[in-house]
Amino acid sequence: MTEKIQQLAIDALNDLKALDLVILDVREMTTIADVMIICSGRSSRHVKSLAENVVKKAKESGISYIRTEGESEGEWVIVDLADVIVHVMQPNIREFYNLEDLWEPVKELREQQQR
């Protein structure tokens, strides 16, 4: 089911030309989700539209757990689809919070613990 939701979100983001899409498999690092998708939009309007399209496609597919946060500002919108969390951000916000690099030390620590 996670793969289906992940692909649905990716397709919805690509439909509206999301920028710099990154997919992180975080199932070995946290229990909050299996996959995090991070992308950028060109403006607050684009960020909102990208997030809205993910929500629309999820509802059309019958996904019942959908939560959003940040849509009023349009700088960083989170779409929580339970096992898949989508972060849609303006480029300057994405650069500041640098979520991709935030997860890298966690990944390295987990790998060291498994050795």
GUFI-270936 format. One record per atom (N, C-alpha, C, O, CB): residue number from 1; residue in one letter; atom name; z, y, x. Coordinates in Angstrom, 2 decimals, always signed. Glycine has a CB too. Layout:
% GUFI-270936
NUM;A;CA;Z;Y;X
...
***
This chain:
% GUFI-270936
1;M;N;+0.00;-1.20;+0.81
1;M;CA;+0.00;+0.00;+0.00
1;M;C;+0.00;+1.27;+0.86
1;M;O;-0.65;+2.26;+0.52
1;M;CB;+1.20;-0.01;-0.93
2;T;N;+0.74;+1.23;+1.98
2;T;CA;+0.78;+2.39;+2.87
2;T;C;-0.62;+2.76;+3.35
2;T;O;-0.97;+3.94;+3.40
2;T;CB;+1.70;+2.11;+4.07
3;E;N;-1.41;+1.75;+3.71
3;E;CA;-2.76;+2.02;+4.22
3;E;C;-3.62;+2.68;+3.15
3;E;O;-4.42;+3.57;+3.45
3;E;CB;-3.42;+0.73;+4.70
4;K;N;-3.47;+2.23;+1.89
4;K;CA;-4.24;+2.82;+0.79
4;K;C;-3.86;+4.29;+0.59
4;K;O;-4.73;+5.14;+0.42
4;K;CB;-4.00;+2.03;-0.51
5;I;N;-2.57;+4.58;+0.61
5;I;CA;-2.11;+5.96;+0.44
5;I;C;-2.55;+6.81;+1.62
5;I;O;-2.98;+7.95;+1.45
5;I;CB;-0.57;+6.00;+0.28
6;Q;N;-2.44;+6.25;+2.82
6;Q;CA;-2.87;+6.97;+4.03
6;Q;C;-4.34;+7.33;+3.92
6;Q;O;-4.71;+8.48;+4.17
6;Q;CB;-2.62;+6.11;+5.30
7;Q;N;-5.19;+6.39;+3.55
7;Q;CA;-6.62;+6.65;+3.46
7;Q;C;-6.93;+7.66;+2.36
7;Q;O;-7.81;+8.50;+2.52
7;Q;CB;-7.38;+5.36;+3.21
8;L;N;-6.22;+7.57;+1.25
8;L;CA;-6.40;+8.53;+0.16
8;L;C;-6.10;+9.94;+0.65
8;L;O;-6.87;+10.87;+0.38
8;L;CB;-5.49;+8.17;-1.03
9;A;N;-4.99;+10.12;+1.38
9;A;CA;-4.62;+11.43;+1.90
9;A;C;-5.65;+11.93;+2.91
9;A;O;-6.05;+13.10;+2.86
9;A;CB;-3.23;+11.37;+2.55
10;I;N;-6.08;+11.07;+3.80
10;I;CA;-7.09;+11.46;+4.80
10;I;C;-8.38;+11.90;+4.11
10;I;O;-8.96;+12.92;+4.47
10;I;CB;-7.37;+10.29;+5.77
11;D;N;-8.82;+11.13;+3.14
11;D;CA;-10.05;+11.47;+2.42
11;D;C;-9.91;+12.81;+1.70
11;D;O;-10.83;+13.63;+1.72
11;D;CB;-10.40;+10.37;+1.41
12;A;N;-8.74;+13.04;+1.06
12;A;CA;-8.51;+14.30;+0.35
12;A;C;-8.52;+15.48;+1.31
12;A;O;-9.05;+16.54;+0.99
12;A;CB;-7.17;+14.24;-0.41
13;L;N;-7.94;+15.30;+2.49
13;L;CA;-7.93;+16.36;+3.49
13;L;C;-9.32;+16.61;+4.05
13;L;O;-9.73;+17.76;+4.24
13;L;CB;-6.96;+16.01;+4.63
14;N;N;-10.05;+15.54;+4.33
14;N;CA;-11.40;+15.68;+4.86
14;N;C;-12.36;+16.30;+3.84
14;N;O;-13.31;+16.98;+4.21
14;N;CB;-11.93;+14.34;+5.31
15;D;N;-12.11;+16.05;+2.54
15;D;CA;-12.95;+16.65;+1.48
15;D;C;-12.99;+18.17;+1.61
15;D;O;-14.02;+18.79;+1.35
15;D;CB;-12.43;+16.26;+0.10
16;L;N;-11.87;+18.76;+2.00
16;L;CA;-11.78;+20.22;+2.09
16;L;C;-11.74;+20.72;+3.54
16;L;O;-11.30;+21.84;+3.81
16;L;CB;-10.54;+20.70;+1.35
17;K;N;-12.20;+19.88;+4.45
17;K;CA;-12.39;+20.27;+5.86
17;K;C;-11.10;+20.66;+6.57
17;K;O;-11.02;+21.73;+7.18
17;K;CB;-13.35;+21.41;+5.93
18;A;N;-10.10;+19.80;+6.50
18;A;CA;-8.86;+20.01;+7.26
18;A;C;-9.19;+20.04;+8.75
18;A;O;-10.13;+19.39;+9.20
18;A;CB;-7.81;+18.89;+6.95
19;L;N;-8.42;+20.80;+9.49
19;L;CA;-8.64;+20.95;+10.93
19;L;C;-7.66;+20.10;+11.72
19;L;O;-6.50;+19.95;+11.32
19;L;CB;-8.51;+22.43;+11.33
20;D;N;-8.10;+19.55;+12.82
20;D;CA;-7.25;+18.86;+13.80
20;D;C;-6.31;+17.83;+13.16
20;D;O;-5.09;+17.88;+13.36
20;D;CB;-6.43;+19.88;+14.56
21;L;N;-6.87;+16.92;+12.41
21;L;CA;-6.09;+15.90;+11.71
21;L;C;-5.54;+14.88;+12.70
21;L;O;-6.29;+14.33;+13.52
21;L;CB;-6.95;+15.19;+10.65
22;V;N;-4.22;+14.64;+12.63
22;V;CA;-3.55;+13.67;+13.50
22;V;C;-2.76;+12.71;+12.62
22;V;O;-2.10;+13.13;+11.67
22;V;CB;-2.61;+14.39;+14.53
23;I;N;-2.83;+11.43;+12.94
23;I;CA;-2.09;+10.41;+12.20
23;I;C;-1.09;+9.77;+13.13
23;I;O;-1.45;+9.26;+14.19
23;I;CB;-3.06;+9.34;+11.59
24;L;N;+0.18;+9.80;+12.74
24;L;CA;+1.25;+9.22;+13.54
24;L;C;+1.87;+8.04;+12.80
24;L;O;+2.35;+8.18;+11.68
24;L;CB;+2.33;+10.28;+13.88
25;D;N;+1.85;+6.88;+13.42
25;D;CA;+2.54;+5.73;+12.86
25;D;C;+3.99;+5.82;+13.33
25;D;O;+4.28;+5.64;+14.51
25;D;CB;+1.87;+4.36;+13.30
26;V;N;+4.90;+6.10;+12.40
26;V;CA;+6.29;+6.34;+12.76
26;V;C;+7.23;+5.24;+12.24
26;V;O;+8.45;+5.40;+12.27
26;V;CB;+6.74;+7.68;+12.23
27;R;N;+6.67;+4.14;+11.77
27;R;CA;+7.52;+3.10;+11.16
27;R;C;+8.51;+2.48;+12.14
27;R;O;+9.54;+1.97;+11.71
27;R;CB;+6.65;+2.01;+10.58
28;E;N;+8.22;+2.52;+13.43
28;E;CA;+9.16;+1.99;+14.44
28;E;C;+10.17;+3.05;+14.89
28;E;O;+11.10;+2.74;+15.63
28;E;CB;+8.38;+1.46;+15.65
29;M;N;+9.98;+4.29;+14.43
29;M;CA;+10.82;+5.38;+14.91
29;M;C;+11.78;+5.94;+13.86
29;M;O;+12.78;+6.56;+14.21
29;M;CB;+9.96;+6.48;+15.40
30;T;N;+11.49;+5.72;+12.58
30;T;CA;+12.31;+6.30;+11.53
30;T;C;+12.17;+5.50;+10.24
30;T;O;+11.23;+4.72;+10.07
30;T;CB;+11.92;+7.77;+11.28
31;T;N;+13.11;+5.70;+9.35
31;T;CA;+13.03;+5.04;+8.05
31;T;C;+12.53;+5.98;+6.96
31;T;O;+12.38;+5.56;+5.81
31;T;CB;+14.39;+4.48;+7.66
32;I;N;+12.28;+7.23;+7.29
32;I;CA;+11.87;+8.18;+6.25
32;I;C;+10.43;+7.97;+5.79
32;I;O;+10.09;+8.34;+4.67
32;I;CB;+12.04;+9.58;+6.76
33;A;N;+9.59;+7.39;+6.64
33;A;CA;+8.19;+7.16;+6.28
33;A;C;+7.58;+6.17;+7.26
33;A;O;+8.14;+5.90;+8.33
33;A;CB;+7.39;+8.50;+6.28
34;D;N;+6.44;+5.64;+6.88
34;D;CA;+5.68;+4.78;+7.78
34;D;C;+4.65;+5.57;+8.58
34;D;O;+4.37;+5.28;+9.74
34;D;CB;+4.99;+3.67;+7.00
35;V;N;+4.08;+6.59;+7.92
35;V;CA;+3.00;+7.35;+8.52
35;V;C;+3.22;+8.84;+8.26
35;V;O;+3.62;+9.24;+7.16
35;V;CB;+1.62;+6.89;+7.97
36;M;N;+2.95;+9.65;+9.27
36;M;CA;+2.91;+11.10;+9.11
36;M;C;+1.50;+11.57;+9.46
36;M;O;+0.93;+11.19;+10.48
36;M;CB;+3.98;+11.81;+10.00
37;I;N;+0.98;+12.39;+8.58
37;I;CA;-0.33;+12.98;+8.81
37;I;C;-0.10;+14.48;+8.99
37;I;O;+0.56;+15.12;+8.18
37;I;CB;-1.32;+12.68;+7.61
38;I;N;-0.65;+15.02;+10.06
38;I;CA;-0.50;+16.44;+10.36
38;I;C;-1.90;+17.04;+10.48
38;I;O;-2.77;+16.48;+11.15
38;I;CB;+0.33;+16.67;+11.68
39;C;N;-2.10;+18.18;+9.83
39;C;CA;-3.39;+18.86;+9.95
39;C;C;-3.18;+20.35;+9.78
39;C;O;-2.09;+20.81;+9.42
39;C;CB;-4.41;+18.33;+8.92
40;S;N;-4.23;+21.10;+10.03
40;S;CA;-4.17;+22.55;+9.90
40;S;C;-5.18;+23.03;+8.88
40;S;O;-6.19;+22.38;+8.61
40;S;CB;-4.41;+23.24;+11.25
41;G;N;-4.87;+24.20;+8.32
41;G;CA;-5.80;+24.92;+7.46
41;G;C;-6.04;+26.28;+8.05
41;G;O;-5.22;+26.79;+8.81
41;G;CB;-5.27;+25.02;+6.01
42;R;N;-7.17;+26.88;+7.71
42;R;CA;-7.56;+28.16;+8.31
42;R;C;-6.74;+29.35;+7.81
42;R;O;-6.64;+30.36;+8.51
42;R;CB;-9.02;+28.42;+8.04
43;S;N;-6.17;+29.25;+6.63
43;S;CA;-5.44;+30.36;+6.02
43;S;C;-4.41;+29.79;+5.05
43;S;O;-4.38;+28.59;+4.81
43;S;CB;-6.41;+31.36;+5.29
44;S;N;-3.58;+30.66;+4.50
44;S;CA;-2.60;+30.16;+3.53
44;S;C;-3.31;+29.58;+2.31
44;S;O;-2.86;+28.57;+1.76
44;S;CB;-1.64;+31.30;+3.10
45;R;N;-4.38;+30.19;+1.90
45;R;CA;-5.15;+29.64;+0.77
45;R;C;-5.71;+28.26;+1.09
45;R;O;-5.68;+27.36;+0.24
45;R;CB;-6.30;+30.59;+0.40
46;H;N;-6.23;+28.09;+2.31
46;H;CA;-6.78;+26.80;+2.71
46;H;C;-5.68;+25.74;+2.80
46;H;O;-5.87;+24.61;+2.36
46;H;CB;-7.51;+26.92;+4.06
47;V;N;-4.53;+26.11;+3.35
47;V;CA;-3.39;+25.19;+3.45
47;V;C;-2.98;+24.72;+2.05
47;V;O;-2.80;+23.53;+1.82
47;V;CB;-2.18;+25.87;+4.16
48;K;N;-2.84;+25.67;+1.13
48;K;CA;-2.46;+25.33;-0.25
48;K;C;-3.50;+24.43;-0.90
48;K;O;-3.15;+23.45;-1.56
48;K;CB;-2.28;+26.61;-1.09
49;S;N;-4.77;+24.74;-0.71
49;S;CA;-5.84;+23.94;-1.31
49;S;C;-5.86;+22.52;-0.77
49;S;O;-6.05;+21.56;-1.52
49;S;CB;-7.20;+24.60;-1.04
50;L;N;-5.65;+22.38;+0.53
50;L;CA;-5.60;+21.04;+1.13
50;L;C;-4.47;+20.22;+0.52
50;L;O;-4.67;+19.07;+0.12
50;L;CB;-5.41;+21.14;+2.66
51;A;N;-3.29;+20.82;+0.44
51;A;CA;-2.14;+20.11;-0.12
51;A;C;-2.37;+19.77;-1.59
51;A;O;-2.07;+18.66;-2.03
51;A;CB;-0.86;+20.95;+0.03
52;E;N;-2.90;+20.72;-2.34
52;E;CA;-3.17;+20.50;-3.76
52;E;C;-4.17;+19.36;-3.96
52;E;O;-4.06;+18.59;-4.91
52;E;CB;-3.70;+21.77;-4.41
53;N;N;-5.15;+19.27;-3.07
53;N;CA;-6.14;+18.20;-3.19
53;N;C;-5.51;+16.83;-2.93
53;N;O;-5.86;+15.85;-3.59
53;N;CB;-7.31;+18.44;-2.22
54;V;N;-4.60;+16.76;-1.98
54;V;CA;-3.88;+15.50;-1.72
54;V;C;-3.09;+15.10;-2.97
54;V;O;-3.12;+13.94;-3.39
54;V;CB;-2.93;+15.63;-0.49
55;V;N;-2.39;+16.06;-3.56
55;V;CA;-1.60;+15.78;-4.76
55;V;C;-2.51;+15.34;-5.91
55;V;O;-2.21;+14.37;-6.61
55;V;CB;-0.78;+17.02;-5.18
56;K;N;-3.61;+16.04;-6.09
56;K;CA;-4.55;+15.71;-7.17
56;K;C;-5.08;+14.29;-7.03
56;K;O;-5.09;+13.52;-7.99
56;K;CB;-5.72;+16.71;-7.18
57;K;N;-5.53;+13.94;-5.82
57;K;CA;-6.08;+12.60;-5.59
57;K;C;-5.00;+11.52;-5.75
57;K;O;-5.28;+10.43;-6.25
57;K;CB;-6.71;+12.51;-4.17
58;A;N;-3.78;+11.83;-5.33
58;A;CA;-2.68;+10.88;-5.48
58;A;C;-2.38;+10.63;-6.95
58;A;O;-2.19;+9.48;-7.36
58;A;CB;-1.41;+11.39;-4.76
59;K;N;-2.34;+11.69;-7.74
59;K;CA;-2.09;+11.54;-9.18
59;K;C;-3.21;+10.75;-9.85
59;K;O;-2.96;+9.89;-10.70
59;K;CB;-1.96;+12.91;-9.86
60;E;N;-4.46;+11.04;-9.46
60;E;CA;-5.61;+10.32;-10.01
60;E;C;-5.55;+8.83;-9.69
60;E;O;-6.05;+8.00;-10.45
60;E;CB;-6.91;+10.91;-9.48
61;S;N;-4.94;+8.49;-8.56
61;S;CA;-4.83;+7.09;-8.14
61;S;C;-3.59;+6.41;-8.70
61;S;O;-3.37;+5.22;-8.46
61;S;CB;-4.81;+6.99;-6.63
62;G;N;-2.79;+7.14;-9.45
62;G;CA;-1.63;+6.54;-10.08
62;G;C;-0.39;+6.46;-9.20
62;G;O;+0.54;+5.74;-9.52
62;G;CB;-1.97;+5.20;-10.53
63;I;N;-0.38;+7.20;-8.12
63;I;CA;+0.81;+7.21;-7.26
63;I;C;+1.90;+7.99;-8.00
63;I;O;+1.69;+9.14;-8.40
63;I;CB;+0.49;+7.85;-5.85
64;S;N;+3.04;+7.37;-8.16
64;S;CA;+4.08;+7.98;-8.99
64;S;C;+5.04;+8.87;-8.20
64;S;O;+5.57;+9.84;-8.74
64;S;CB;+4.86;+6.91;-9.71
65;Y;N;+5.27;+8.56;-6.92
65;Y;CA;+6.21;+9.36;-6.13
65;Y;C;+5.44;+10.41;-5.36
65;Y;O;+4.79;+10.12;-4.36
65;Y;CB;+7.03;+8.47;-5.17
66;I;N;+5.50;+11.65;-5.84
66;I;CA;+4.84;+12.77;-5.17
66;I;C;+5.79;+13.95;-5.19
66;I;O;+6.20;+14.40;-6.26
66;I;CB;+3.46;+13.12;-5.86
67;R;N;+6.15;+14.45;-4.02
67;R;CA;+7.00;+15.63;-3.91
67;R;C;+6.32;+16.61;-2.97
67;R;O;+5.68;+16.20;-1.99
67;R;CB;+8.44;+15.26;-3.41
68;T;N;+6.45;+17.89;-3.26
68;T;CA;+5.87;+18.91;-2.38
68;T;C;+6.92;+19.97;-2.06
68;T;O;+7.88;+20.18;-2.80
68;T;CB;+4.62;+19.56;-3.02
69;E;N;+6.70;+20.61;-0.94
69;E;CA;+7.60;+21.68;-0.50
69;E;C;+6.77;+22.70;+0.27
69;E;O;+5.92;+22.32;+1.08
69;E;CB;+8.78;+21.12;+0.38
70;G;N;+7.00;+23.99;+0.03
70;G;CA;+6.36;+25.04;+0.80
70;G;C;+5.08;+25.59;+0.24
70;G;O;+4.44;+26.44;+0.86
70;G;CB;+6.10;+24.56;+2.14
71;E;N;+4.68;+25.13;-0.94
71;E;CA;+3.38;+25.56;-1.46
71;E;C;+3.34;+27.04;-1.84
71;E;O;+2.25;+27.62;-1.87
71;E;CB;+3.03;+24.74;-2.66
72;S;N;+4.48;+27.66;-2.11
72;S;CA;+4.45;+29.07;-2.50
72;S;C;+4.08;+29.98;-1.32
72;S;O;+3.40;+30.99;-1.51
72;S;CB;+5.82;+29.49;-3.06
73;E;N;+4.53;+29.62;-0.11
73;E;CA;+4.21;+30.45;+1.06
73;E;C;+2.85;+30.11;+1.66
73;E;O;+2.11;+31.00;+2.06
73;E;CB;+5.29;+30.28;+2.11
74;G;N;+2.53;+28.84;+1.71
74;G;CA;+1.24;+28.43;+2.24
74;G;C;+1.15;+28.43;+3.75
74;G;O;+0.05;+28.34;+4.30
74;G;CB;+0.20;+29.30;+1.71
75;E;N;+2.29;+28.53;+4.44
75;E;CA;+2.27;+28.44;+5.90
75;E;C;+2.39;+26.98;+6.34
75;E;O;+1.72;+26.55;+7.28
75;E;CB;+3.40;+29.28;+6.52
76;W;N;+3.25;+26.23;+5.65
76;W;CA;+3.50;+24.83;+5.98
76;W;C;+3.85;+24.14;+4.67
76;W;O;+4.91;+24.38;+4.10
76;W;CB;+4.65;+24.65;+7.05
77;V;N;+2.96;+23.28;+4.20
77;V;CA;+3.19;+22.55;+2.97
77;V;C;+3.37;+21.08;+3.32
77;V;O;+2.57;+20.49;+4.04
77;V;CB;+2.01;+22.76;+1.95
78;I;N;+4.43;+20.51;+2.78
78;I;CA;+4.70;+19.08;+2.98
78;I;C;+4.41;+18.38;+1.66
78;I;O;+4.90;+18.78;+0.61
78;I;CB;+6.18;+18.83;+3.44
79;V;N;+3.62;+17.32;+1.74
79;V;CA;+3.36;+16.47;+0.59
79;V;C;+3.97;+15.11;+0.93
79;V;O;+3.50;+14.41;+1.83
79;V;CB;+1.82;+16.36;+0.25
80;D;N;+4.99;+14.75;+0.19
80;D;CA;+5.72;+13.50;+0.41
80;D;C;+5.20;+12.47;-0.58
80;D;O;+5.39;+12.61;-1.79
80;D;CB;+7.26;+13.69;+0.27
81;L;N;+4.56;+11.43;-0.07
81;L;CA;+4.03;+10.35;-0.88
81;L;C;+4.81;+9.06;-0.59
81;L;O;+4.24;+7.97;-0.57
81;L;CB;+2.52;+10.14;-0.62
82;A;N;+6.10;+9.20;-0.36
82;A;CA;+7.02;+8.09;-0.04
82;A;C;+6.74;+7.55;+1.36
82;A;O;+7.34;+8.03;+2.32
82;A;CB;+6.90;+6.96;-1.08
83;D;N;+5.87;+6.57;+1.50
83;D;CA;+5.61;+5.96;+2.81
83;D;C;+4.71;+6.81;+3.70
83;D;O;+4.61;+6.57;+4.90
83;D;CB;+4.98;+4.61;+2.61
84;V;N;+4.06;+7.80;+3.12
84;V;CA;+3.16;+8.69;+3.86
84;V;C;+3.60;+10.14;+3.60
84;V;O;+3.72;+10.56;+2.45
84;V;CB;+1.66;+8.47;+3.44
85;I;N;+3.83;+10.87;+4.67
85;I;CA;+4.18;+12.29;+4.56
85;I;C;+3.08;+13.10;+5.21
85;I;O;+2.69;+12.85;+6.35
85;I;CB;+5.57;+12.59;+5.22
86;V;N;+2.58;+14.08;+4.47
86;V;CA;+1.48;+14.92;+4.93
86;V;C;+2.02;+16.32;+5.22
86;V;O;+2.64;+16.94;+4.36
86;V;CB;+0.33;+14.96;+3.89
87;H;N;+1.77;+16.80;+6.42
87;H;CA;+2.14;+18.16;+6.83
87;H;C;+0.84;+18.96;+6.97
87;H;O;-0.01;+18.63;+7.80
87;H;CB;+2.97;+18.17;+8.17
88;V;N;+0.70;+20.00;+6.15
88;V;CA;-0.48;+20.87;+6.24
88;V;C;+0.04;+22.24;+6.69
88;V;O;+0.88;+22.84;+6.02
88;V;CB;-1.27;+20.96;+4.86
89;M;N;-0.46;+22.72;+7.82
89;M;CA;+0.11;+23.92;+8.43
89;M;C;-0.97;+24.89;+8.89
89;M;O;-2.09;+24.51;+9.21
89;M;CB;+0.98;+23.54;+9.62
90;Q;N;-0.59;+26.16;+8.89
90;Q;CA;-1.44;+27.14;+9.55
90;Q;C;-1.32;+26.91;+11.06
90;Q;O;-0.27;+26.48;+11.54
90;Q;CB;-1.03;+28.62;+9.15
91;P;N;-2.38;+27.18;+11.82
91;P;CA;-2.36;+26.86;+13.25
91;P;C;-1.19;+27.45;+14.03
91;P;O;-0.63;+26.77;+14.90
91;P;CB;-3.63;+27.33;+13.86
92;N;N;-0.80;+28.70;+13.76
92;N;CA;+0.30;+29.30;+14.52
92;N;C;+1.64;+28.62;+14.19
92;N;O;+2.49;+28.49;+15.08
92;N;CB;+0.39;+30.81;+14.22
93;I;N;+1.84;+28.20;+12.98
93;I;CA;+3.06;+27.48;+12.58
93;I;C;+3.06;+26.09;+13.23
93;I;O;+4.09;+25.63;+13.72
93;I;CB;+3.16;+27.36;+11.03
94;R;N;+1.91;+25.45;+13.21
94;R;CA;+1.80;+24.12;+13.82
94;R;C;+2.07;+24.17;+15.32
94;R;O;+2.74;+23.30;+15.87
94;R;CB;+0.40;+23.53;+13.56
95;E;N;+1.55;+25.18;+15.97
95;E;CA;+1.78;+25.34;+17.41
95;E;C;+3.27;+25.59;+17.69
95;E;O;+3.81;+25.04;+18.65
95;E;CB;+0.93;+26.49;+17.97
96;F;N;+3.91;+26.41;+16.88
96;F;CA;+5.31;+26.74;+17.09
96;F;C;+6.21;+25.50;+16.94
96;F;O;+7.06;+25.26;+17.79
96;F;CB;+5.75;+27.82;+16.10
97;Y;N;+6.02;+24.73;+15.87
97;Y;CA;+6.89;+23.58;+15.62
97;Y;C;+6.46;+22.33;+16.38
97;Y;O;+7.29;+21.46;+16.67
97;Y;CB;+6.92;+23.27;+14.14
98;N;N;+5.19;+22.22;+16.71
98;N;CA;+4.67;+21.16;+17.58
98;N;C;+5.20;+19.77;+17.21
98;N;O;+5.79;+19.08;+18.04
98;N;CB;+5.04;+21.47;+19.02
99;L;N;+4.99;+19.38;+15.97
99;L;CA;+5.50;+18.09;+15.47
99;L;C;+5.01;+16.89;+16.27
99;L;O;+5.74;+15.92;+16.46
99;L;CB;+5.12;+17.92;+14.04
100;E;N;+3.77;+16.96;+16.72
100;E;CA;+3.23;+15.83;+17.49
100;E;C;+4.10;+15.54;+18.71
100;E;O;+4.45;+14.39;+18.97
100;E;CB;+1.78;+16.11;+17.92
101;D;N;+4.44;+16.58;+19.46
101;D;CA;+5.26;+16.38;+20.66
101;D;C;+6.71;+16.11;+20.33
101;D;O;+7.43;+15.50;+21.13
101;D;CB;+5.16;+17.60;+21.55
102;L;N;+7.16;+16.53;+19.17
102;L;CA;+8.53;+16.24;+18.74
102;L;C;+8.75;+14.74;+18.61
102;L;O;+9.82;+14.23;+18.93
102;L;CB;+8.84;+16.95;+17.41
103;W;N;+7.72;+14.02;+18.13
103;W;CA;+7.86;+12.58;+17.92
103;W;C;+7.65;+11.77;+19.19
103;W;O;+8.08;+10.62;+19.26
103;W;CB;+6.89;+12.13;+16.87
104;E;N;+7.00;+12.33;+20.20
104;E;CA;+6.71;+11.58;+21.43
104;E;C;+7.98;+11.14;+22.16
104;E;O;+8.03;+9.98;+22.57
104;E;CB;+5.86;+12.43;+22.35
105;P;N;+9.01;+11.99;+22.36
105;P;CA;+10.23;+11.52;+23.03
105;P;C;+10.93;+10.39;+22.25
105;P;O;+11.51;+9.49;+22.85
105;P;CB;+11.21;+12.69;+23.21
106;V;N;+10.87;+10.44;+20.93
106;V;CA;+11.46;+9.37;+20.11
106;V;C;+10.73;+8.06;+20.37
106;V;O;+11.35;+7.01;+20.50
106;V;CB;+11.42;+9.74;+18.60
107;K;N;+9.42;+8.14;+20.43
107;K;CA;+8.60;+6.95;+20.70
107;K;C;+8.94;+6.37;+22.07
107;K;O;+9.10;+5.15;+22.21
107;K;CB;+7.11;+7.30;+20.62
108;E;N;+9.04;+7.22;+23.08
108;E;CA;+9.35;+6.75;+24.43
108;E;C;+10.74;+6.12;+24.50
108;E;O;+10.92;+5.09;+25.15
108;E;CB;+9.27;+7.92;+25.43
109;L;N;+11.72;+6.72;+23.82
109;L;CA;+13.07;+6.18;+23.80
109;L;C;+13.10;+4.80;+23.14
109;L;O;+13.74;+3.89;+23.66
109;L;CB;+14.01;+7.13;+23.06
110;R;N;+12.42;+4.65;+22.03
110;R;CA;+12.36;+3.35;+21.35
110;R;C;+11.72;+2.28;+22.24
110;R;O;+12.18;+1.15;+22.30
110;R;CB;+11.58;+3.48;+20.03
111;E;N;+10.65;+2.66;+22.93
111;E;CA;+9.98;+1.72;+23.81
111;E;C;+10.90;+1.28;+24.95
111;E;O;+10.89;+0.11;+25.34
111;E;CB;+8.70;+2.34;+24.37
112;Q;N;+11.68;+2.22;+25.50
112;Q;CA;+12.62;+1.88;+26.58
112;Q;C;+13.72;+0.95;+26.07
112;Q;O;+14.13;+0.04;+26.79
112;Q;CB;+13.25;+3.16;+27.17
113;Q;N;+14.20;+1.16;+24.87
113;Q;CA;+15.25;+0.32;+24.30
113;Q;C;+14.77;-1.10;+24.05
113;Q;O;+15.56;-2.04;+24.08
113;Q;CB;+15.77;+0.93;+23.00
114;Q;N;+13.49;-1.26;+23.81
114;Q;CA;+12.93;-2.58;+23.52
114;Q;C;+12.70;-3.40;+24.79
114;Q;O;+12.46;-4.60;+24.72
114;Q;CB;+11.62;-2.44;+22.76
115;R;N;+12.77;-2.76;+25.94
115;R;CA;+12.51;-3.47;+27.21
115;R;C;+13.69;-4.27;+27.64
115;R;O;+13.65;-4.93;+28.68
115;R;CB;+12.13;-2.50;+28.30
***
